[in-house]
Amino acid sequence: MIIIKKIFILVLTVFFLNSSLYAASSNDGPKKLKSYELAKIKIKKAKKLEKKGKVEKAQKLYRTSLKFLLKANQVNPADPDTLNYLGFVSRKLGKFDDAEVYYLLGLDIDPKHIGINEYLGELYVITKRVKKARERLAVLKNCNCEEYVDLKGIIEGTKKSKY
């Protein structure tokens, strides 16, 4: 099922990328590149709202950021950072299958991506696949980073996800 979704998302990405290239003029470049940055701003605000317990407002910002990230992905479909945020936002919106597909696509491009490995590990914990979460933790073992510590705590149940 996941492989089918992966293929479907890749086909859609290629389709939208091709159609946007034909429709784009030379003036569209910088405008489209802003989509990623706008998404990051919305995500940051959404995280703050979530911490304050304003979940509905945060969800609205996550939905908006998803639209911006999909646009950014049309421009640059092989960017693991964009795929990481697509996975993150999808996970926050409860779209766990989509999140996993985005994370796995990102890992196909950059298998050691710290953010993707942490967030995919969190997704595996949420979906009760702790063995797979431990595999992500093993990838992060030598990174000397807070992502390793965070994921380890989440797997062991001593820490709650920041996000």
N, C-alpha and C positions, 0 to 999 in steps of 0.2 A: 504494500500500500504506500509506504514512504517513497519507494523508488518511483512509483507512478506519479506521486505528487511532485517529486523532484523534477522529473521529466516535464510535467505539465508547467511548472513554474519557469523552467528554462525555456520552453517553447514560447510561453507568454512574454518572457523578457526579450527574447530575440525578436518576436513579432512587434512588440512595442518599440524596441530600439530601432528596428528598420523603419517603421512607420514614422517615428519621430525624426529620423534622419532625413527622410524625403520631405517632411513638412517644415523642417527647420531652415531658417535663414541664418546668415552669418552673425546676425545680431542676437540670436537666441543663446549662444554659448554661455556667457557669464550669468545670464538670468537663470538658466537651468542648473548651473553649478551651485547656485545659492540654495537649492532645495535641501541639500545635505545639512548645511549650516542652520537653516531654518528649523529643520527637524531636531537637531541637537538642542537648540534653544527651547523648543516646545517640550522636549523630553526632560530637560533640566527643571523647567517650571512644573511639569507633571509630578516629578519626584518630590519636589518641595510640597506640593499640594497633598500628595499621598501621606507624607509625614505628618501633615496637619489634620489628617482624617477627612480631607475633602476629595473623596474617591471619585464622585461623579464628574467633578471638574477635571480631575487628573485623567480620567478615561477619555473625556472629550479631547484633551490635548494629545493623548496617545493616538487617538483616531486621526487627528489632523497631522501629526508627525508621520504616521504611516503613509498618508498620501504624499507628503514631501519626500519620504524615503523611496517610495515606488518611483517617483519622478527621477530622483537621483540615480536609482538603479537602472533606469532606462538609458541614462547618459553613460554610466560606467558600471556595467553589470558584473564586472570581475573585481569589485572592490570589497575585500573582506570586512572593512569597517562598516560599510553600508549594510552588508548582509548581517553583521553582528547586531546593528541597531534594528534592522527589520525583524530579526529573531527576538530581540528584547521586547520591542513594542508588541509584536504578535503574542508573546508570552504574557505580557501585562494585560492584554485584551482577552486572554483566555483561549487564544487560538494556538494550542500547544502543538498540533500537527504542523501548522504553517511555520511556527517558530523553529521546530526541529529541522525542517527542510532548509530554512535560511541558514541556520547554524551549520548544518552539514555541508551546504554549498560553500560557505565561508571557509570551513576546514579543508575542503578539497583544494582551495586556492592557497591557504596558509594554515597548515596543520598545527602549528605552534602558537596561533593567535591566542594571546592571554585572555582577552575578554570573551571570545567565543567559547573557549574551553571552560571558563568559569561559569558563564551563563548557561551553557548546554548542560554542565554538571548540575546546576540548580534545577533546570528543567527536568532532568532525570530524577532528582530527589522528589520534586513535586509529583511526578508521574510514577513514583514508587519503583524506579529502576536504579537502585543504589549501586548495584554492580557496575553499571555503565557510568554512573557518577564517579565512582572510584577510578575508572579508566581515565576520565578527564582530569581528575586530581593527579594521577601519575604523570600526565603530560606536563602539569604545572610544577611538579615536585622541585625542580632545580631552578625555577625562575626567581627565587628569592623575592617574592612579591606578595602583596596583601591579598591578591586574588586566590592564591594557594591557601592562605590562612583562613580566608572567608569561606571558601568552598569546603575545606576540611571541617570547619566548625558546623557548617550546615549539614554535612553528611553525618557527623557525629551527634547532631542534635543539640550542640552546645551554643549554637549561634543561629539567629534568624536572618534570613536574607535581607540585605539592606534595600533591595529593590524587589 
